[in-house]
Amino acid sequence: MLTASIPIVHRHASHAHIHPRTVLTAFAVTLLAAGAELAGSWSGRSLFLVADAVHLIAHLGIFGVLLIPTVRWHERGEDMATIVVLTVVFMIAIGIMAASIRHMVGTSDVPPDPGFMLLSLLGLGANMTTAYLFKKPAETRWSFRAALAHELSDGAITLAGLAGALAIKLFAWYWVDPSLSLVIGFWLGAWSARLLGRRIRVGRGVWTVDENH
């Protein structure tokens, strides 16, 4: 999810980004979905919605890296910003998992409202919109290819969340809510750790080279 592509060429032809309007569109859609999920989590008391919203907010940091102007020292600055963002995302993932485990082993007097968990469909819409916007650059850049796979995988998590909401509604399995949150935390941590690990192995060029290089 982290860098260059072909469609728009700036001053430095060796490092071109997709059009900022494309990134800003993905940013806006994701921000609106995250805000709606956070609002719903407050009323619905759903840890799953909180985790999904935070997950979407983590994507915003990556979009911000894509908006860094192409100027002198751009590649170095983008590389440093990407490492910082991914490190923060990894720490957020650890926090989500810790909170999920606390809720799983503890008890709550107020169970989650499964109806509000349907707001995760907004997150699914944001993920699919981003996947569509990044489809073209994913053909030539490994980083966008990884982003595309991540967005599509997020859709599977949303479907699991909807199934969990049904289980809570039908069987009162309230433990499903923090369990789904734990899955999101684990997935987010694995994704960020994978990208950081590849950066260590390949070096700064990892964000711009094709997967086969």
ZADO-1210 file (C-alpha; in nm, 4 decimals, padded with zeros to 6 digits):
<atoms>
<atom x="00.0000" y="00.0000" z="00.0000" code="MET" pos="1"/>
<atom x="00.3024" y="00.2099" z="00.0236" code="LEU" pos="2"/>
<atom x="00.4293" y="00.3747" z="-00.2884" code="THR" pos="3"/>
<atom x="00.4907" y="00.4474" z="-00.6499" code="ALA" pos="4"/>
<atom x="00.3261" y="00.3700" z="-00.9773" code="SER" pos="5"/>
<atom x="00.3170" y="00.4795" z="-01.3413" code="ILE" pos="6"/>
<atom x="00.0088" y="00.6884" z="-01.4315" code="PRO" pos="7"/>
<atom x="00.1307" y="01.0358" z="-01.3216" code="ILE" pos="8"/>
<atom x="00.4930" y="01.1414" z="-01.3718" code="VAL" pos="9"/>
<atom x="00.6303" y="01.4211" z="-01.1542" code="HIS" pos="10"/>
<atom x="00.9673" y="01.5950" z="-01.1727" code="ARG" pos="11"/>
<atom x="01.1606" y="01.2858" z="-01.0695" code="HIS" pos="12"/>
<atom x="01.0737" y="01.0328" z="-01.3380" code="ALA" pos="13"/>
<atom x="01.2401" y="00.7535" z="-01.1428" code="SER" pos="14"/>
<atom x="00.9854" y="00.7848" z="-00.8642" code="HIS" pos="15"/>
<atom x="00.6297" y="00.8654" z="-00.9712" code="ALA" pos="16"/>
<atom x="00.3122" y="00.8414" z="-00.7709" code="HIS" pos="17"/>
<atom x="-00.0433" y="00.7738" z="-00.8687" code="ILE" pos="18"/>
<atom x="-00.2510" y="01.0901" z="-00.8892" code="HIS" pos="19"/>
<atom x="-00.3073" y="01.2532" z="-00.5466" code="PRO" pos="20"/>
<atom x="-00.6788" y="01.2704" z="-00.6235" code="ARG" pos="21"/>
<atom x="-00.6900" y="00.8897" z="-00.6254" code="THR" pos="22"/>
<atom x="-00.5221" y="00.8699" z="-00.2860" code="VAL" pos="23"/>
<atom x="-00.7421" y="01.1452" z="-00.1419" code="LEU" pos="24"/>
<atom x="-01.0531" y="00.9627" z="-00.2614" code="THR" pos="25"/>
<atom x="-00.9416" y="00.6462" z="-00.0824" code="ALA" pos="26"/>
<atom x="-00.8517" y="00.8581" z="00.2232" code="PHE" pos="27"/>
<atom x="-01.1926" y="01.0289" z="00.2376" code="ALA" pos="28"/>
<atom x="-01.3949" y="00.7098" z="00.1919" code="VAL" pos="29"/>
<atom x="-01.1908" y="00.5274" z="00.4556" code="THR" pos="30"/>
<atom x="-01.2130" y="00.8171" z="00.7029" code="LEU" pos="31"/>
<atom x="-01.5931" y="00.8361" z="00.6717" code="LEU" pos="32"/>
<atom x="-01.6286" y="00.4610" z="00.7218" code="ALA" pos="33"/>
<atom x="-01.3982" y="00.4654" z="01.0268" code="ALA" pos="34"/>
<atom x="-01.5894" y="00.7562" z="01.1807" code="GLY" pos="35"/>
<atom x="-01.9238" y="00.5819" z="01.1341" code="ALA" pos="36"/>
<atom x="-01.7894" y="00.2605" z="01.2881" code="GLU" pos="37"/>
<atom x="-01.6461" y="00.4432" z="01.5888" code="LEU" pos="38"/>
<atom x="-01.9769" y="00.6200" z="01.6476" code="ALA" pos="39"/>
<atom x="-02.1623" y="00.2908" z="01.6174" code="GLY" pos="40"/>
<atom x="-01.9233" y="00.1134" z="01.8525" code="SER" pos="41"/>
<atom x="-02.0077" y="00.3638" z="02.1257" code="TRP" pos="42"/>
<atom x="-02.3798" y="00.2931" z="02.1008" code="SER" pos="43"/>
<atom x="-02.3457" y="-00.0762" z="02.0153" code="GLY" pos="44"/>
<atom x="-02.0723" y="-00.1521" z="02.2731" code="ARG" pos="45"/>
<atom x="-01.8909" y="-00.3600" z="02.0130" code="SER" pos="46"/>
<atom x="-01.5169" y="-00.4134" z="02.0491" code="LEU" pos="47"/>
<atom x="-01.5181" y="-00.5620" z="01.7001" code="PHE" pos="48"/>
<atom x="-01.6369" y="-00.2296" z="01.5546" code="LEU" pos="49"/>
<atom x="-01.3714" y="-00.0409" z="01.7518" code="VAL" pos="50"/>
<atom x="-01.0991" y="-00.2706" z="01.6180" code="ALA" pos="51"/>
<atom x="-01.2298" y="-00.2480" z="01.2631" code="ASP" pos="52"/>
<atom x="-01.2443" y="00.1317" z="01.2826" code="ALA" pos="53"/>
<atom x="-00.8902" y="00.1537" z="01.4223" code="VAL" pos="54"/>
<atom x="-00.7833" y="-00.0829" z="01.1474" code="HIS" pos="55"/>
<atom x="-00.9243" y="00.1594" z="00.8897" code="LEU" pos="56"/>
<atom x="-00.7560" y="00.4541" z="01.0613" code="ILE" pos="57"/>
<atom x="-00.4249" y="00.2693" z="01.0327" code="ALA" pos="58"/>
<atom x="-00.4773" y="00.2662" z="00.6566" code="HIS" pos="59"/>
<atom x="-00.4953" y="00.6465" z="00.6636" code="LEU" pos="60"/>
<atom x="-00.1328" y="00.6624" z="00.7754" code="GLY" pos="61"/>
<atom x="-00.0286" y="00.4669" z="00.4688" code="ILE" pos="62"/>
<atom x="-00.2344" y="00.6934" z="00.2434" code="PHE" pos="63"/>
<atom x="-00.0556" y="00.9878" z="00.4027" code="GLY" pos="64"/>
<atom x="00.2802" y="00.8435" z="00.2976" code="VAL" pos="65"/>
<atom x="00.1562" y="00.8335" z="-00.0618" code="LEU" pos="66"/>
<atom x="00.0832" y="01.2065" z="-00.0479" code="LEU" pos="67"/>
<atom x="00.4410" y="01.3067" z="00.0396" code="ILE" pos="68"/>
<atom x="00.5506" y="01.5576" z="-00.2322" code="PRO" pos="69"/>
<atom x="00.8096" y="01.4376" z="-00.4818" code="THR" pos="70"/>
<atom x="01.1047" y="01.6618" z="-00.3932" code="VAL" pos="71"/>
<atom x="01.4718" y="01.6182" z="-00.3088" code="ARG" pos="72"/>
<atom x="01.5339" y="01.3376" z="-00.0583" code="TRP" pos="73"/>
<atom x="01.1802" y="01.2188" z="-00.1314" code="HIS" pos="74"/>
<atom x="01.2585" y="00.8481" z="-00.1416" code="GLU" pos="75"/>
<atom x="01.4513" y="00.8602" z="00.1846" code="ARG" pos="76"/>
<atom x="01.1780" y="01.0609" z="00.3547" code="GLY" pos="77"/>
<atom x="00.9069" y="00.8317" z="00.2246" code="GLU" pos="78"/>
<atom x="01.1003" y="00.5288" z="00.3420" code="ASP" pos="79"/>
<atom x="01.1404" y="00.6696" z="00.6928" code="MET" pos="80"/>
<atom x="00.7741" y="00.7729" z="00.7095" code="ALA" pos="81"/>
<atom x="00.6630" y="00.4291" z="00.5958" code="THR" pos="82"/>
<atom x="00.8737" y="00.2561" z="00.8607" code="ILE" pos="83"/>
<atom x="00.7312" y="00.4850" z="01.1304" code="VAL" pos="84"/>
<atom x="00.3723" y="00.4287" z="01.0151" code="VAL" pos="85"/>
<atom x="00.4136" y="00.0507" z="00.9986" code="LEU" pos="86"/>
<atom x="00.5753" y="00.0447" z="01.3420" code="THR" pos="87"/>
<atom x="00.2843" y="00.2443" z="01.4862" code="VAL" pos="88"/>
<atom x="00.0380" y="00.0110" z="01.3131" code="VAL" pos="89"/>
<atom x="00.2144" y="-00.2886" z="01.4678" code="PHE" pos="90"/>
<atom x="00.1908" y="-00.1313" z="01.8135" code="MET" pos="91"/>
<atom x="-00.1789" y="-00.0578" z="01.7562" code="ILE" pos="92"/>
<atom x="-00.2291" y="-00.4221" z="01.6625" code="ALA" pos="93"/>
<atom x="-00.0688" y="-00.5306" z="01.9901" code="ILE" pos="94"/>
<atom x="-00.3027" y="-00.2956" z="02.1762" code="GLY" pos="95"/>
<atom x="-00.6093" y="-00.4361" z="01.9992" code="ILE" pos="96"/>
<atom x="-00.5078" y="-00.7922" z="02.0831" code="MET" pos="97"/>
<atom x="-00.4431" y="-00.7057" z="02.4474" code="ALA" pos="98"/>
<atom x="-00.7815" y="-00.5338" z="02.4836" code="ALA" pos="99"/>
<atom x="-00.9544" y="-00.8267" z="02.3112" code="SER" pos="100"/>
<atom x="-00.7990" y="-01.0802" z="02.5477" code="ILE" pos="101"/>
<atom x="-00.9001" y="-00.8711" z="02.8509" code="ARG" pos="102"/>
<atom x="-01.2604" y="-00.8666" z="02.7303" code="HIS" pos="103"/>
<atom x="-01.2562" y="-01.2387" z="02.6575" code="MET" pos="104"/>
<atom x="-01.1407" y="-01.3366" z="03.0063" code="VAL" pos="105"/>
<atom x="-01.3460" y="-01.0696" z="03.1842" code="GLY" pos="106"/>
<atom x="-01.7182" y="-01.0175" z="03.2178" code="THR" pos="107"/>
<atom x="-01.9397" y="-00.7347" z="03.0989" code="SER" pos="108"/>
<atom x="-02.2780" y="-00.6325" z="03.2363" code="ASP" pos="109"/>
<atom x="-02.3733" y="-00.4770" z="02.9018" code="VAL" pos="110"/>
<atom x="-02.3437" y="-00.7131" z="02.6022" code="PRO" pos="111"/>
<atom x="-02.2743" y="-00.5858" z="02.2487" code="PRO" pos="112"/>
<atom x="-02.5643" y="-00.5015" z="02.0198" code="ASP" pos="113"/>
<atom x="-02.5202" y="-00.7146" z="01.7056" code="PRO" pos="114"/>
<atom x="-02.7292" y="-00.4742" z="01.5001" code="GLY" pos="115"/>
<atom x="-02.4578" y="-00.2089" z="01.5160" code="PHE" pos="116"/>
<atom x="-02.2035" y="-00.4583" z="01.3871" code="MET" pos="117"/>
<atom x="-02.3698" y="-00.4192" z="01.0467" code="LEU" pos="118"/>
<atom x="-02.1828" y="-00.0882" z="01.0238" code="LEU" pos="119"/>
<atom x="-01.8785" y="-00.2974" z="00.9332" code="SER" pos="120"/>
<atom x="-02.0323" y="-00.3055" z="00.5848" code="LEU" pos="121"/>
<atom x="-01.9162" y="00.0553" z="00.5522" code="LEU" pos="122"/>
<atom x="-01.5625" y="-00.0613" z="00.6198" code="GLY" pos="123"/>
<atom x="-01.6066" y="-00.3297" z="00.3570" code="LEU" pos="124"/>
<atom x="-01.7191" y="-00.0652" z="00.1099" code="GLY" pos="125"/>
<atom x="-01.4124" y="00.1469" z="00.1885" code="ALA" pos="126"/>
<atom x="-01.1819" y="-00.1525" z="00.1432" code="ASN" pos="127"/>
<atom x="-01.3348" y="-00.2470" z="-00.1910" code="MET" pos="128"/>
<atom x="-01.3174" y="00.1145" z="-00.3109" code="THR" pos="129"/>
<atom x="-00.9487" y="00.1315" z="-00.2236" code="THR" pos="130"/>
<atom x="-00.8867" y="-00.2047" z="-00.3903" code="ALA" pos="131"/>
<atom x="-01.0478" y="-00.0717" z="-00.7089" code="TYR" pos="132"/>
<atom x="-00.8459" y="00.2514" z="-00.6997" code="LEU" pos="133"/>
<atom x="-00.5175" y="00.0623" z="-00.6468" code="PHE" pos="134"/>
<atom x="-00.5852" y="-00.2110" z="-00.9029" code="LYS" pos="135"/>
<atom x="-00.3863" y="-00.0452" z="-01.1830" code="LYS" pos="136"/>
<atom x="-00.0675" y="00.0360" z="-00.9881" code="PRO" pos="137"/>
<atom x="-00.0791" y="-00.3138" z="-00.8366" code="ALA" pos="138"/>
<atom x="-00.0001" y="-00.4497" z="-01.1834" code="GLU" pos="139"/>
<atom x="00.3516" y="-00.3039" z="-01.1698" code="THR" pos="140"/>
<atom x="00.4390" y="-00.2403" z="-00.8047" code="ARG" pos="141"/>
<atom x="00.4767" y="-00.5004" z="-00.5301" code="TRP" pos="142"/>
<atom x="00.3764" y="-00.2562" z="-00.2565" code="SER" pos="143"/>
<atom x="00.0413" y="-00.1840" z="-00.4197" code="PHE" pos="144"/>
<atom x="-00.0002" y="-00.5540" z="-00.4884" code="ARG" pos="145"/>
<atom x="00.0423" y="-00.6195" z="-00.1171" code="ALA" pos="146"/>
<atom x="-00.2054" y="-00.3408" z="-00.0428" code="ALA" pos="147"/>
<atom x="-00.4597" y="-00.4868" z="-00.2828" code="LEU" pos="148"/>
<atom x="-00.4309" y="-00.8299" z="-00.1220" code="ALA" pos="149"/>
<atom x="-00.4678" y="-00.6709" z="00.2211" code="HIS" pos="150"/>
<atom x="-00.7827" y="-00.4805" z="00.1242" code="GLU" pos="151"/>
<atom x="-00.9434" y="-00.7919" z="-00.0239" code="LEU" pos="152"/>
<atom x="-00.8535" y="-00.9947" z="00.2845" code="SER" pos="153"/>
<atom x="-01.0175" y="-00.7283" z="00.4989" code="ASP" pos="154"/>
<atom x="-01.3400" y="-00.8137" z="00.3199" code="GLY" pos="155"/>
<atom x="-01.3183" y="-01.1681" z="00.4533" code="ALA" pos="156"/>
<atom x="-01.2845" y="-01.0300" z="00.8085" code="ILE" pos="157"/>
<atom x="-01.5975" y="-00.8204" z="00.7564" code="THR" pos="158"/>
<atom x="-01.7922" y="-01.1256" z="00.6425" code="LEU" pos="159"/>
<atom x="-01.6730" y="-01.3072" z="00.9549" code="ALA" pos="160"/>
<atom x="-01.7953" y="-01.0106" z="01.1580" code="GLY" pos="161"/>
<atom x="-02.1400" y="-01.0328" z="01.0023" code="LEU" pos="162"/>
<atom x="-02.1527" y="-01.4052" z="01.0798" code="ALA" pos="163"/>
<atom x="-02.0475" y="-01.3217" z="01.4354" code="GLY" pos="164"/>
<atom x="-02.3272" y="-01.0660" z="01.4659" code="ALA" pos="165"/>
<atom x="-02.5757" y="-01.3344" z="01.3634" code="LEU" pos="166"/>
<atom x="-02.4312" y="-01.5754" z="01.6211" code="ALA" pos="167"/>
<atom x="-02.4661" y="-01.3120" z="01.8942" code="ILE" pos="168"/>
<atom x="-02.8240" y="-01.2401" z="01.7892" code="LYS" pos="169"/>
<atom x="-02.9320" y="-01.6049" z="01.7719" code="LEU" pos="170"/>
<atom x="-02.7289" y="-01.7702" z="02.0462" code="PHE" pos="171"/>
<atom x="-02.6116" y="-01.4823" z="02.2696" code="ALA" pos="172"/>
<atom x="-02.2487" y="-01.5816" z="02.2128" code="TRP" pos="173"/>
<atom x="-02.1091" y="-01.2522" z="02.3381" code="TYR" pos="174"/>
<atom x="-01.7535" y="-01.3856" z="02.3379" code="TRP" pos="175"/>
<atom x="-01.7654" y="-01.3695" z="01.9578" code="VAL" pos="176"/>
<atom x="-01.7285" y="-00.9903" z="01.9621" code="ASP" pos="177"/>
<atom x="-01.3863" y="-00.9731" z="02.1365" code="PRO" pos="178"/>
<atom x="-01.2767" y="-01.2845" z="01.9463" code="SER" pos="179"/>
<atom x="-01.3337" y="-01.1052" z="01.6165" code="LEU" pos="180"/>
<atom x="-01.1457" y="-00.8056" z="01.7526" code="SER" pos="181"/>
<atom x="-00.8555" y="-01.0363" z="01.8369" code="LEU" pos="182"/>
<atom x="-00.8533" y="-01.1653" z="01.4782" code="VAL" pos="183"/>
<atom x="-00.8343" y="-00.8085" z="01.3453" code="ILE" pos="184"/>
<atom x="-00.5444" y="-00.7268" z="01.5779" code="GLY" pos="185"/>
<atom x="-00.3567" y="-01.0386" z="01.4745" code="PHE" pos="186"/>
<atom x="-00.4156" y="-00.9730" z="01.1043" code="TRP" pos="187"/>
<atom x="-00.3043" y="-00.6103" z="01.1309" code="LEU" pos="188"/>
<atom x="00.0065" y="-00.7083" z="01.3247" code="GLY" pos="189"/>
<atom x="00.0986" y="-00.9824" z="01.0785" code="ALA" pos="190"/>
<atom x="00.0534" y="-00.7474" z="00.7825" code="TRP" pos="191"/>
<atom x="00.2698" y="-00.4683" z="00.9245" code="SER" pos="192"/>
<atom x="00.5346" y="-00.7135" z="01.0475" code="ALA" pos="193"/>
<atom x="00.5509" y="-00.8744" z="00.7027" code="ARG" pos="194"/>
<atom x="00.6117" y="-00.5402" z="00.5314" code="LEU" pos="195"/>
<atom x="00.8711" y="-00.4353" z="00.7879" code="LEU" pos="196"/>
<atom x="01.0452" y="-00.7697" z="00.7509" code="GLY" pos="197"/>
<atom x="01.0566" y="-00.7337" z="00.3742" code="ARG" pos="198"/>
<atom x="01.1978" y="-00.3810" z="00.4133" code="ARG" pos="199"/>
<atom x="01.4803" y="-00.5232" z="00.6273" code="ILE" pos="200"/>
<atom x="01.5573" y="-00.7971" z="00.3726" code="ARG" pos="201"/>
<atom x="01.5277" y="-00.5969" z="00.0494" code="VAL" pos="202"/>
<atom x="01.6188" y="-00.2442" z="00.1581" code="GLY" pos="203"/>
<atom x="01.4708" y="00.0929" z="00.0714" code="ARG" pos="204"/>
<atom x="01.3937" y="-00.0078" z="-00.2854" code="GLY" pos="205"/>
<atom x="01.1279" y="-00.2502" z="-00.1639" code="VAL" pos="206"/>
<atom x="00.8589" y="00.0169" z="-00.2009" code="TRP" pos="207"/>
<atom x="00.9244" y="00.0772" z="-00.5707" code="THR" pos="208"/>
<atom x="01.0508" y="-00.2450" z="-00.7255" code="VAL" pos="209"/>
<atom x="00.8405" y="-00.5168" z="-00.8777" code="ASP" pos="210"/>
<atom x="00.7935" y="-00.8339" z="-00.6724" code="GLU" pos="211"/>
<atom x="01.0171" y="-01.0336" z="-00.9047" code="ASN" pos="212"/>
<atom x="01.3164" y="-00.8021" z="-00.8743" code="HIS" pos="213"/>
</atoms>
